[in-house]
Amino acid sequence: MLAALKAGKLVLDWRKRQQARAEVRVTIEKLLDKGLPRAYTPELFEQKTAAVFQHVYDAYYGAGRSIYAAA
């Protein structure tokens, strides 16, 4: 998932642009939809999607920068 996001979604200033944030969210949803068991309810799917998006938003600034690069 991270490779797919870094390939074209986590661009410079992606967090400032609504369309870029939406593209990241949709990419996360598509990839999770492929990988999660079918037993997940729509509510649980939304929780998982929101948690992953929030982590990506907090950790990846764009243009290849992340909080992990400093560690």
One Martini backbone bead per residue (centre of mass of N, CA, C, O) as a GRO file, in nm:
protein
   71
    1MET     BB    1   0.059   0.062  -0.022
    2LEU     BB    2   0.295   0.258   0.008
    3ALA     BB    3   0.398   0.232  -0.279
    4ALA     BB    4   0.141   0.339  -0.417
    5LEU     BB    5   0.142   0.616  -0.277
    6LYS     BB    6   0.437   0.707  -0.352
    7ALA     BB    7   0.405   0.690  -0.672
    8GLY     BB    8   0.151   0.948  -0.674
    9LYS     BB    9   0.012   1.072  -0.396
   10LEU     BB   10   0.273   1.174  -0.216
   11VAL     BB   11   0.297   1.475  -0.274
   12LEU     BB   12   0.355   1.780  -0.271
   13ASP     BB   13   0.121   1.904  -0.059
   14TRP     BB   14  -0.120   1.692  -0.023
   15ARG     BB   15  -0.256   1.803   0.250
   16LYS     BB   16  -0.366   2.087   0.114
   17ARG     BB   17  -0.529   1.912  -0.098
   18GLN     BB   18  -0.831   1.779  -0.150
   19GLN     BB   19  -0.782   1.593  -0.395
   20ALA     BB   20  -0.533   1.447  -0.280
   21ARG     BB   21  -0.670   1.333  -0.029
   22ALA     BB   22  -0.887   1.174  -0.184
   23GLU     BB   23  -0.691   0.989  -0.339
   24VAL     BB   24  -0.572   0.854  -0.093
   25ARG     BB   25  -0.834   0.742   0.023
   26VAL     BB   26  -0.917   0.570  -0.224
   27THR     BB   27  -0.666   0.394  -0.230
   28ILE     BB   28  -0.706   0.271   0.046
   29GLU     BB   29  -0.984   0.147  -0.006
   30LYS     BB   30  -0.906  -0.038  -0.240
   31LEU     BB   31  -0.680  -0.200  -0.092
   32LEU     BB   32  -0.855  -0.296   0.148
   33ASP     BB   33  -1.078  -0.438  -0.017
   34LYS     BB   34  -0.878  -0.664  -0.115
   35GLY     BB   35  -0.751  -0.755   0.192
   36LEU     BB   36  -1.005  -0.787   0.343
   37PRO     BB   37  -1.229  -0.946   0.494
   38ARG     BB   38  -1.575  -1.000   0.442
   39ALA     BB   39  -1.656  -0.966   0.758
   40TYR     BB   40  -1.650  -0.677   0.720
   41THR     BB   41  -1.807  -0.411   0.795
   42PRO     BB   42  -1.874  -0.099   0.696
   43GLU     BB   43  -1.789   0.026   0.968
   44LEU     BB   44  -1.513  -0.118   0.996
   45PHE     BB   45  -1.399  -0.024   0.729
   46GLU     BB   46  -1.408   0.279   0.799
   47GLN     BB   47  -1.221   0.263   1.043
   48LYS     BB   48  -0.973   0.151   0.894
   49THR     BB   49  -0.949   0.372   0.684
   50ALA     BB   50  -0.920   0.610   0.881
   51ALA     BB   51  -0.665   0.507   1.027
   52VAL     BB   52  -0.479   0.495   0.784
   53PHE     BB   53  -0.509   0.784   0.688
   54GLN     BB   54  -0.411   0.920   0.950
   55HIS     BB   55  -0.132   0.801   0.943
   56VAL     BB   56  -0.046   0.913   0.670
   57TYR     BB   57  -0.096   1.209   0.737
   58ASP     BB   58   0.105   1.218   0.988
   59ALA     BB   59   0.374   1.069   0.841
   60TYR     BB   60   0.325   1.199   0.537
   61TYR     BB   61   0.428   1.490   0.362
   62GLY     BB   62   0.585   1.440   0.103
   63ALA     BB   63   0.821   1.394  -0.127
   64GLY     BB   64   0.942   1.145   0.064
   65ARG     BB   65   0.843   1.240   0.342
   66SER     BB   66   0.900   1.142   0.693
   67ILE     BB   67   0.915   1.049   1.023
   68TYR     BB   68   1.117   0.802   0.958
   69ALA     BB   69   1.369   0.954   0.843
   70ALA     BB   70   1.464   1.071   1.132
   71ALA     BB   71   1.518   0.780   1.279
   0.00000   0.00000   0.00000
